[in-house]
Amino acid sequence: MPDKPRWTESSLSRHYDSPNPFKLDWLEKPSRHQFRWRTLSGPWVTARRRIASENHLVKEFQGSMPTDVYVSTSSWLDPVNLPRLRDKNRPTPILLDHLVVFDIDMRPFCKRKLEAARLATLELRNWLIENTDLAIQHVSFSGSKGFHLVAKDPNRDLFAEPDPKLREQKVREQRKELLQSVLLAGHPVDPVVTADTRRIIRLPGTIHGSTGWICSTIEYDWLKKPVNGWIGNLPRHESAINMPKNPPLSLPKLSLTKKLTKLRADASSEPEEFLSVEVSTHVHGTRDRSALISYLPLKWGSPKQAISLAQKHFEELDLGPAAYLEDGRNVLAIIPRALPRDYLISKLTKAGLTGFANDLRRFEHAWVRVSGRMTEDSWESELEPLTVLGYEASSRCKFPWSSSHLDLCERLGLPIRADSSDLAGSKEAAIRIAVRR
Protein backbone atom coordinates (compact mmCIF):
# COMPACT_ATOMS: atom_id res chain seq x y z
CA MET A 1 0.00 0.00 0.00
CA PRO A 2 1.24 3.55 -0.65
CA ASP A 3 2.44 5.63 2.25
CA LYS A 4 -0.22 6.54 4.78
CA PRO A 5 -1.57 10.07 5.11
CA ARG A 6 0.33 12.25 7.55
CA TRP A 7 -2.34 13.06 10.09
CA THR A 8 -2.41 15.97 12.52
CA GLU A 9 -5.05 17.00 15.03
CA SER A 10 -6.07 19.89 12.81
CA SER A 11 -6.34 17.81 9.61
CA LEU A 12 -8.55 15.26 11.37
CA SER A 13 -10.60 18.01 13.00
CA ARG A 14 -11.45 19.45 9.59
CA HIS A 15 -13.48 16.34 8.94
CA TYR A 16 -15.06 15.72 12.33
CA ASP A 17 -15.86 19.36 13.04
CA SER A 18 -17.63 19.73 9.68
CA PRO A 19 -21.45 19.59 9.62
CA ASN A 20 -22.81 16.04 9.84
CA PRO A 21 -19.56 14.13 9.27
CA PHE A 22 -21.42 10.85 9.83
CA LYS A 23 -24.88 9.46 10.61
CA LEU A 24 -26.01 7.07 13.33
CA ASP A 25 -29.61 6.74 12.15
CA TRP A 26 -28.95 3.26 10.72
CA LEU A 27 -28.54 2.06 14.31
CA GLU A 28 -31.88 1.46 16.00
CA LYS A 29 -30.58 2.84 19.31
CA PRO A 30 -26.99 4.14 19.15
CA SER A 31 -26.89 4.43 22.96
CA ARG A 32 -26.94 0.63 23.18
CA HIS A 33 -23.83 0.19 21.06
CA GLN A 34 -20.22 0.41 22.11
CA PHE A 35 -17.95 2.89 20.28
CA ARG A 36 -14.19 2.58 20.04
CA TRP A 37 -11.55 4.60 18.22
CA ARG A 38 -7.82 4.76 17.69
CA THR A 39 -6.27 8.08 18.62
CA LEU A 40 -3.59 9.94 16.71
CA SER A 41 -1.06 9.11 19.44
CA GLY A 42 -1.78 5.39 19.05
CA PRO A 43 -3.81 4.09 22.01
CA TRP A 44 -7.34 2.79 21.62
CA VAL A 45 -10.16 4.53 23.46
CA THR A 46 -13.51 3.02 24.38
CA ALA A 47 -16.38 5.42 25.02
CA ARG A 48 -16.90 5.68 28.78
CA ARG A 49 -20.51 6.79 28.42
CA ARG A 50 -23.47 6.07 26.20
CA ILE A 51 -23.40 7.69 22.76
CA ALA A 52 -26.87 8.85 21.75
CA SER A 53 -26.11 11.12 18.79
CA GLU A 54 -23.49 12.21 16.27
CA ASN A 55 -22.71 15.39 18.21
CA HIS A 56 -22.28 13.40 21.40
CA LEU A 57 -19.65 11.18 19.76
CA VAL A 58 -17.77 14.09 18.20
CA LYS A 59 -17.57 15.74 21.63
CA GLU A 60 -15.87 12.60 22.92
CA PHE A 61 -13.15 13.09 20.29
CA GLN A 62 -12.22 16.60 21.37
CA GLY A 63 -8.62 16.93 22.46
CA SER A 64 -7.58 13.67 20.81
CA MET A 65 -8.92 13.21 17.31
CA PRO A 66 -9.33 9.65 16.00
CA THR A 67 -7.67 8.12 12.98
CA ASP A 68 -10.19 5.26 12.92
CA VAL A 69 -13.66 4.90 14.50
CA TYR A 70 -15.60 1.69 15.12
CA VAL A 71 -18.98 0.63 16.49
CA SER A 72 -20.09 -2.70 17.94
CA THR A 73 -22.18 -5.06 15.82
CA SER A 74 -24.12 -5.95 19.00
CA SER A 75 -26.41 -3.80 21.08
CA TRP A 76 -26.37 -4.21 24.86
CA LEU A 77 -28.53 -3.23 27.79
CA ASP A 78 -25.41 -1.50 29.12
CA PRO A 79 -22.64 -1.06 26.51
CA VAL A 80 -20.33 0.85 28.86
CA ASN A 81 -17.32 -0.97 30.27
CA LEU A 82 -18.30 -4.34 28.80
CA PRO A 83 -16.53 -7.32 30.38
CA ARG A 84 -14.55 -9.60 28.09
CA LEU A 85 -16.18 -12.75 26.83
CA ARG A 86 -14.02 -14.90 29.08
CA ASP A 87 -14.35 -12.68 32.15
CA LYS A 88 -15.74 -14.90 34.94
CA ASN A 89 -15.52 -12.29 37.68
CA ARG A 90 -18.19 -9.94 36.34
CA PRO A 91 -21.83 -10.53 35.37
CA THR A 92 -22.48 -11.49 31.76
CA PRO A 93 -23.75 -8.43 29.84
CA ILE A 94 -27.26 -8.59 28.42
CA LEU A 95 -27.22 -8.89 24.64
CA LEU A 96 -30.25 -7.19 23.08
CA ASP A 97 -29.54 -7.59 19.38
CA HIS A 98 -26.78 -8.48 16.96
CA LEU A 99 -26.36 -7.17 13.44
CA VAL A 100 -25.37 -9.74 10.86
CA VAL A 101 -22.25 -8.34 9.20
CA PHE A 102 -20.20 -9.83 6.37
CA ASP A 103 -16.79 -8.37 5.61
CA ILE A 104 -15.31 -8.85 2.12
CA ASP A 105 -11.77 -7.59 1.55
CA MET A 106 -9.66 -8.08 -1.57
CA ARG A 107 -6.11 -7.07 -0.80
CA PRO A 108 -4.10 -5.03 -1.61
CA PHE A 109 -5.61 -1.55 -1.91
CA CYS A 110 -6.30 -0.87 -5.60
CA LYS A 111 -9.19 -0.48 -8.05
CA ARG A 112 -8.72 -3.90 -9.60
CA LYS A 113 -9.03 -5.69 -6.27
CA LEU A 114 -11.90 -3.43 -5.17
CA GLU A 115 -13.76 -4.37 -8.35
CA ALA A 116 -13.32 -8.04 -7.44
CA ALA A 117 -14.65 -7.26 -3.95
CA ARG A 118 -17.66 -5.46 -5.48
CA LEU A 119 -18.57 -8.47 -7.58
CA ALA A 120 -18.19 -10.78 -4.59
CA THR A 121 -20.35 -8.49 -2.44
CA LEU A 122 -23.05 -8.31 -5.10
CA GLU A 123 -23.09 -12.09 -5.41
CA LEU A 124 -23.30 -12.45 -1.63
CA ARG A 125 -26.18 -9.97 -1.43
CA ASN A 126 -28.15 -11.86 -4.06
CA TRP A 127 -27.42 -15.20 -2.38
CA LEU A 128 -28.60 -13.94 1.01
CA ILE A 129 -31.85 -12.64 -0.50
CA GLU A 130 -32.53 -15.99 -2.16
CA ASN A 131 -31.44 -18.27 0.69
CA THR A 132 -32.13 -16.46 3.97
CA ASP A 133 -34.72 -14.27 5.68
CA LEU A 134 -32.17 -11.57 6.52
CA ALA A 135 -33.20 -7.97 5.92
CA ILE A 136 -30.24 -6.23 4.31
CA GLN A 137 -29.74 -2.74 5.70
CA HIS A 138 -26.90 -1.42 3.62
CA VAL A 139 -23.52 -2.06 2.04
CA SER A 140 -20.63 0.21 2.93
CA PHE A 141 -17.25 0.78 1.32
CA SER A 142 -14.76 0.27 4.14
CA GLY A 143 -12.50 3.09 2.99
CA SER A 144 -9.83 0.67 1.86
CA LYS A 145 -9.97 -2.83 0.36
CA GLY A 146 -13.58 -3.90 0.38
CA PHE A 147 -17.11 -3.75 1.67
CA HIS A 148 -19.25 -4.48 4.72
CA LEU A 149 -22.71 -5.94 4.14
CA VAL A 150 -24.94 -5.19 7.14
CA ALA A 151 -28.23 -7.03 7.73
CA LYS A 152 -30.78 -7.62 10.49
CA ASP A 153 -32.15 -10.98 11.52
CA PRO A 154 -35.95 -10.70 11.91
CA ASN A 155 -36.04 -13.90 13.97
CA ARG A 156 -36.06 -12.86 17.64
CA ASP A 157 -36.37 -16.34 19.16
CA LEU A 158 -32.74 -16.46 20.31
CA PHE A 159 -33.13 -13.23 22.25
CA ALA A 160 -35.99 -14.68 24.27
CA GLU A 161 -33.50 -16.85 26.15
CA PRO A 162 -33.56 -15.52 29.76
CA ASP A 163 -30.02 -16.58 30.70
CA PRO A 164 -27.64 -13.84 29.35
CA LYS A 165 -24.66 -16.17 28.97
CA LEU A 166 -26.67 -18.87 27.22
CA ARG A 167 -28.37 -16.25 25.03
CA GLU A 168 -25.09 -14.91 23.71
CA GLN A 169 -23.80 -18.45 23.22
CA LYS A 170 -26.87 -19.39 21.18
CA VAL A 171 -26.54 -16.28 19.02
CA ARG A 172 -22.88 -17.03 18.34
CA GLU A 173 -23.69 -20.63 17.41
CA GLN A 174 -26.47 -19.59 15.05
CA ARG A 175 -24.23 -17.01 13.39
CA LYS A 176 -21.50 -19.65 12.99
CA GLU A 177 -23.96 -21.93 11.18
CA LEU A 178 -24.96 -19.06 8.89
CA LEU A 179 -21.30 -18.19 8.27
CA GLN A 180 -20.49 -21.80 7.45
CA SER A 181 -23.31 -21.88 4.89
CA VAL A 182 -21.99 -18.70 3.28
CA LEU A 183 -18.43 -20.05 3.13
CA LEU A 184 -19.57 -23.40 1.73
CA ALA A 185 -21.44 -21.49 -0.97
CA GLY A 186 -18.08 -20.07 -2.03
CA HIS A 187 -18.40 -16.48 -0.84
CA PRO A 188 -15.01 -15.00 0.23
CA VAL A 189 -16.12 -13.41 3.50
CA ASP A 190 -13.96 -12.85 6.55
CA PRO A 191 -14.32 -16.07 8.58
CA VAL A 192 -14.23 -14.23 11.91
CA VAL A 193 -16.45 -11.14 11.77
CA THR A 194 -19.96 -12.56 11.30
CA ALA A 195 -20.14 -14.92 14.28
CA ASP A 196 -18.39 -12.67 16.80
CA THR A 197 -20.88 -10.90 19.09
CA ARG A 198 -18.05 -8.73 20.45
CA ARG A 199 -16.93 -7.55 17.03
CA ILE A 200 -16.59 -3.89 16.09
CA ILE A 201 -16.82 -2.57 12.52
CA ARG A 202 -15.79 0.68 10.94
CA LEU A 203 -18.39 3.43 11.35
CA PRO A 204 -19.70 4.82 8.02
CA GLY A 205 -18.83 8.49 7.59
CA THR A 206 -15.51 8.20 9.42
CA ILE A 207 -11.97 8.32 8.04
CA HIS A 208 -9.98 5.20 7.28
CA GLY A 209 -6.69 6.10 8.90
CA SER A 210 -4.50 4.10 6.52
CA THR A 211 -5.93 5.57 3.30
CA GLY A 212 -7.76 8.79 4.12
CA TRP A 213 -10.83 7.58 2.22
CA ILE A 214 -14.16 7.81 4.03
CA CYS A 215 -16.03 4.67 5.02
CA SER A 216 -19.27 5.24 3.07
CA THR A 217 -22.60 3.53 2.53
CA ILE A 218 -23.24 2.99 -1.17
CA GLU A 219 -26.43 2.70 -3.17
CA TYR A 220 -27.50 -0.68 -4.51
CA ASP A 221 -27.42 0.76 -8.05
CA TRP A 222 -23.73 1.53 -7.52
CA LEU A 223 -23.03 -2.01 -6.37
CA LYS A 224 -24.36 -3.27 -9.71
CA LYS A 225 -21.95 -1.08 -11.70
CA PRO A 226 -18.15 -1.35 -12.13
CA VAL A 227 -16.07 0.50 -9.54
CA ASN A 228 -14.48 2.74 -12.17
CA GLY A 229 -17.88 4.30 -12.85
CA TRP A 230 -18.42 5.66 -9.33
CA ILE A 231 -15.21 5.48 -7.32
CA GLY A 232 -14.54 9.15 -8.07
CA ASN A 233 -17.78 10.11 -6.31
CA LEU A 234 -16.80 8.58 -2.97
CA PRO A 235 -15.75 11.08 -0.30
CA ARG A 236 -12.17 11.22 0.88
CA HIS A 237 -10.09 13.47 3.04
CA GLU A 238 -7.89 16.03 1.34
CA SER A 239 -4.88 14.08 2.67
CA ALA A 240 -6.09 10.75 1.22
CA ILE A 241 -3.70 8.63 -0.77
CA ASN A 242 -4.49 7.79 -4.38
CA MET A 243 -6.06 4.43 -5.13
CA PRO A 244 -3.81 2.63 -7.64
CA LYS A 245 -5.36 0.96 -10.65
CA ASN A 246 -3.46 -2.28 -10.08
CA PRO A 247 -1.94 -3.90 -6.98
CA PRO A 248 0.87 -1.64 -5.76
CA LEU A 249 2.77 -4.70 -4.64
CA SER A 250 3.17 -5.97 -8.19
CA LEU A 251 6.90 -5.63 -8.39
CA PRO A 252 8.53 -3.64 -11.18
CA LYS A 253 9.47 -5.40 -14.36
CA LEU A 254 13.13 -6.32 -14.04
CA SER A 255 15.53 -7.83 -16.52
CA LEU A 256 18.11 -10.40 -15.63
CA THR A 257 21.62 -9.39 -16.54
CA LYS A 258 23.18 -10.83 -19.69
CA LYS A 259 25.55 -12.76 -17.49
CA LEU A 260 22.73 -14.44 -15.60
CA THR A 261 20.86 -15.11 -18.83
CA LYS A 262 23.96 -16.76 -20.29
CA LEU A 263 24.38 -18.86 -17.15
CA ARG A 264 20.84 -20.07 -17.54
CA ALA A 265 21.42 -20.96 -21.18
CA ASP A 266 24.63 -22.85 -20.34
CA ALA A 267 22.93 -24.80 -17.57
CA SER A 268 19.59 -25.64 -19.11
CA SER A 269 19.51 -28.96 -17.31
CA GLU A 270 19.70 -27.26 -13.92
CA PRO A 271 16.75 -25.65 -12.11
CA GLU A 272 15.84 -22.31 -13.67
CA GLU A 273 17.16 -19.21 -11.95
CA PHE A 274 14.73 -16.60 -10.71
CA LEU A 275 14.76 -13.21 -9.08
CA SER A 276 12.65 -12.45 -6.03
CA VAL A 277 12.37 -10.03 -3.15
CA GLU A 278 13.39 -11.46 0.23
CA VAL A 279 12.99 -10.17 3.76
CA SER A 280 15.13 -10.93 6.78
CA THR A 281 13.42 -12.45 9.80
CA HIS A 282 15.74 -10.54 12.15
CA VAL A 283 14.10 -7.77 14.16
CA HIS A 284 16.46 -4.93 13.32
CA GLY A 285 17.55 -3.04 16.40
CA THR A 286 17.48 -6.08 18.70
CA ARG A 287 20.24 -8.54 19.55
CA ASP A 288 18.63 -11.95 19.16
CA ARG A 289 15.00 -11.47 18.19
CA SER A 290 13.37 -12.83 15.06
CA ALA A 291 9.91 -12.80 13.57
CA LEU A 292 8.42 -16.11 12.49
CA ILE A 293 8.37 -16.07 8.69
CA SER A 294 8.30 -19.43 7.01
CA TYR A 295 6.79 -21.39 4.15
CA LEU A 296 4.76 -24.30 5.47
CA PRO A 297 5.97 -27.77 4.49
CA LEU A 298 4.31 -29.16 1.36
CA LYS A 299 3.86 -32.48 3.16
CA TRP A 300 1.31 -30.74 5.40
CA GLY A 301 -1.15 -30.99 2.52
CA SER A 302 -3.31 -28.46 0.69
CA PRO A 303 -3.14 -24.78 1.69
CA LYS A 304 -6.25 -25.22 3.84
CA GLN A 305 -4.81 -28.30 5.57
CA ALA A 306 -1.40 -26.67 6.04
CA ILE A 307 -2.90 -23.55 7.59
CA SER A 308 -5.09 -25.64 9.89
CA LEU A 309 -2.07 -27.61 11.12
CA ALA A 310 0.05 -24.46 11.48
CA GLN A 311 -2.67 -22.80 13.53
CA LYS A 312 -2.82 -25.82 15.80
CA HIS A 313 0.91 -25.52 16.49
CA PHE A 314 0.80 -21.72 16.93
CA GLU A 315 -2.19 -21.93 19.28
CA GLU A 316 -0.38 -24.47 21.44
CA LEU A 317 2.59 -22.08 21.65
CA ASP A 318 0.36 -19.03 22.34
CA LEU A 319 1.76 -17.35 19.23
CA GLY A 320 -0.35 -15.06 17.12
CA PRO A 321 -1.80 -13.61 15.11
CA ALA A 322 -0.48 -15.21 11.92
CA ALA A 323 -0.81 -13.74 8.44
CA TYR A 324 -1.09 -16.26 5.61
CA LEU A 325 -0.30 -15.81 1.91
CA GLU A 326 -0.06 -18.35 -0.90
CA ASP A 327 1.49 -18.52 -4.35
CA GLY A 328 -0.69 -21.24 -5.81
CA ARG A 329 1.35 -24.03 -4.24
CA ASN A 330 3.16 -22.79 -1.14
CA VAL A 331 1.73 -21.10 1.94
CA LEU A 332 3.73 -18.39 3.70
CA ALA A 333 3.09 -17.76 7.40
CA ILE A 334 4.16 -14.55 9.14
CA ILE A 335 3.88 -13.92 12.89
CA PRO A 336 5.17 -10.36 13.42
CA ARG A 337 6.40 -10.88 16.97
CA ALA A 338 9.92 -10.27 18.26
CA LEU A 339 10.70 -13.82 19.39
CA PRO A 340 13.94 -14.97 21.04
CA ARG A 341 16.00 -16.94 18.54
CA ASP A 342 16.71 -19.88 20.87
CA TYR A 343 13.01 -20.12 21.71
CA LEU A 344 12.11 -20.33 18.02
CA ILE A 345 14.77 -22.95 17.26
CA SER A 346 13.51 -25.13 20.08
CA LYS A 347 9.79 -24.80 19.41
CA LEU A 348 9.79 -24.82 15.61
CA THR A 349 11.93 -27.94 15.36
CA LYS A 350 9.31 -29.78 17.39
CA ALA A 351 6.51 -28.25 15.30
CA GLY A 352 8.06 -29.47 12.04
CA LEU A 353 9.35 -26.16 10.65
CA THR A 354 12.88 -27.56 10.58
CA GLY A 355 14.09 -25.58 7.57
CA PHE A 356 13.40 -22.25 9.24
CA ALA A 357 14.83 -23.48 12.55
CA ASN A 358 18.02 -24.66 10.81
CA ASP A 359 18.50 -21.26 9.12
CA LEU A 360 18.21 -19.54 12.50
CA ARG A 361 20.71 -21.99 14.01
CA ARG A 362 23.26 -21.56 11.20
CA PHE A 363 22.87 -17.91 10.18
CA GLU A 364 21.05 -16.35 13.18
CA HIS A 365 18.26 -15.23 10.82
CA ALA A 366 16.61 -16.34 7.61
CA TRP A 367 16.00 -14.68 4.26
CA VAL A 368 12.46 -15.49 3.07
CA ARG A 369 10.85 -14.81 -0.30
CA VAL A 370 7.95 -12.33 -0.05
CA SER A 371 7.32 -11.74 -3.76
CA GLY A 372 6.70 -13.77 -6.87
CA ARG A 373 9.54 -15.29 -8.88
CA MET A 374 10.80 -13.49 -11.95
CA THR A 375 12.09 -15.71 -14.74
CA GLU A 376 12.96 -14.22 -18.10
CA ASP A 377 10.80 -11.05 -18.14
CA SER A 378 7.69 -12.21 -16.32
CA TRP A 379 6.60 -12.81 -12.76
CA GLU A 380 5.37 -16.20 -11.62
CA SER A 381 3.99 -17.55 -8.33
CA GLU A 382 3.06 -14.12 -7.02
CA LEU A 383 1.91 -14.17 -3.42
CA GLU A 384 -1.76 -13.52 -2.76
CA PRO A 385 -2.97 -12.54 0.72
CA LEU A 386 -5.29 -15.11 2.29
CA THR A 387 -6.20 -14.21 5.86
CA VAL A 388 -5.05 -13.37 9.38
CA LEU A 389 -5.84 -15.95 12.07
CA GLY A 390 -5.08 -16.41 15.73
CA TYR A 391 -6.15 -13.20 17.41
CA GLU A 392 -7.20 -15.25 20.43
CA ALA A 393 -3.64 -16.54 20.79
CA SER A 394 -2.47 -12.94 20.37
CA SER A 395 -4.09 -12.02 23.66
CA ARG A 396 -2.01 -14.71 25.37
CA CYS A 397 1.25 -14.02 23.56
CA LYS A 398 3.92 -12.71 25.94
CA PHE A 399 6.31 -11.40 23.28
CA PRO A 400 6.37 -7.83 21.91
CA TRP A 401 5.43 -6.96 18.37
CA SER A 402 8.14 -6.62 15.74
CA SER A 403 7.63 -3.11 14.42
CA SER A 404 9.24 -3.81 11.04
CA HIS A 405 7.32 -7.03 10.40
CA LEU A 406 4.00 -5.45 11.37
CA ASP A 407 4.72 -2.92 8.64
CA LEU A 408 5.67 -5.75 6.28
CA CYS A 409 2.30 -7.46 6.82
CA GLU A 410 0.49 -4.24 5.99
CA ARG A 411 2.53 -3.77 2.82
CA LEU A 412 1.73 -7.33 1.80
CA GLY A 413 -1.97 -6.58 2.12
CA LEU A 414 -2.66 -8.19 5.50
CA PRO A 415 -2.61 -5.43 8.14
CA ILE A 416 -2.66 -6.78 11.69
CA ARG A 417 -4.46 -5.17 14.61
CA ALA A 418 -1.77 -4.71 17.26
CA ASP A 419 -3.45 -4.76 20.66
CA SER A 420 -0.76 -2.87 22.54
CA SER A 421 2.03 -0.34 22.02
CA ASP A 422 4.71 -2.84 23.09
CA LEU A 423 6.92 -2.71 20.00
CA ALA A 424 10.45 -3.97 19.48
CA GLY A 425 13.06 -2.93 16.93
CA SER A 426 13.03 -0.31 14.21
CA LYS A 427 10.28 0.03 11.61
CA GLU A 428 12.40 -0.83 8.57
CA ALA A 429 12.88 -4.50 7.79
CA ALA A 430 15.95 -5.69 5.87
CA ILE A 431 14.90 -6.41 2.29
CA ARG A 432 16.97 -7.55 -0.68
CA ILE A 433 16.58 -8.79 -4.26
CA ALA A 434 18.13 -12.23 -4.61
CA VAL A 435 18.85 -14.71 -7.38
CA ARG A 436 18.08 -18.33 -6.60
CA ARG A 437 17.39 -21.65 -8.24
TAUR-V712475 format. One record per helix or strand of 2 or more residues. SS is the DSSP state (H for helix, E for strand). FROM is the first residue (numbers start at 1). TO is the last residue. Records with the same first field share a line. If there is no record, write none. Layout:
SS->FROM-TO, FROM-TO
This chain:
H->9-16, 30-32, 54-61, 111-131, 157-160, 164-184, 220-223, 227-229, 231-233, 258-266, 298-300, 303-316, 341-351, 354-363, 391-396, 403-411
E->35-39, 44-46, 66-72, 74-76, 95-98, 100-105, 135-141, 146-152, 200-202, 213-214, 216-218, 274-280, 289-295, 322-326, 331-340, 367-369, 373-375, 378-380, 384-389, 401-402, 423-424, 431-436
